[in-house]
Amino acid sequence: MRVLITGATGLIGQEIVKLCHKKDIAVNYLTTSKSKIRQEVNYQGFYWNPKKQDIDTNCFNNVNAIIHLVGATVSKRWTAAYKKVILSSRIEGTQLLINALKGETHTIKQVISASAIGIYPNSLINYYDETFKDFNSTFLSDVVKVWEQEVDGFGKVNITVSKVRIGLVLSNKGGALQEMVKPIKFGLGAAFGSGKQWQSWIHINDLARLFLYVLKHQLVGVYNGVAPNPVTNLELTKTIAKVLSKPLFLPNIPRFFMKLVLGDMHTLLFESQRVSSKKIEDKDFHFNQHHLQPALEDLLV
């Protein structure tokens, strides 16, 4: 089997590539940097430029499925200009792949696209599963809605569509967890706001396994990429401190202060989404890390 991965050099992409190679799945990957192109038997790079709608269509040769991860990070200050980058990076890459495939005879049967739980409304009481449709109109929710609609376009080129709505990814190689760890290591950790907001998290290895499970079993539709046991922001902060054997004595950080520091992006820290993993578990996917403390010990100790 051979898969084409966009965003292969990102945090999640690197973990998926590593797991593909363990399972003898060859990887083609797309990059905007010609210096990052490698040509190995099981790892072949191809140039693309979504802004210019330019792609080396040899990337599709002998490919059975696409794992589509590319999109500008949301963990950067949301200026008006950067909000456009967040949205356009998801639209342009998806459109380029679909338009390029329209003119190709291809062997691709499935696309598995990243999505995000940011599509669900902020709530301290709701427990969201994939059947929920009453989305709010926040910036993040609107981005995810547009992103998912664009991905549905793969159906026009006879490719089945799967989407993984990703929660808070826990990794020891970067991402949100490492940013949370920094102040706690110096004894400066604190929960945000009330600390009651839900954080639906997933260990990065389980997330990579979930993508490949959807691939192996050709699961179609939307699946939440979250572990079975969400926690509150306060519990997450306390558990990180406990695993690191650090004190946690500072008062919670008020929302208005983080809005001053981060602007609109502060909503990432205060939105509450308690999200269910039952649908993927009902397909017999088993999480290796289903509780927070063992997951953090695996990553931080």
Summary of the structure (lengths in Angstrom):
residues: 301
radius of gyration: 19.3
end to end distance: 35.5
largest distance: 61.3
contacts: 995
relative contact order: 0.14
helix: 43%
strand: 20%
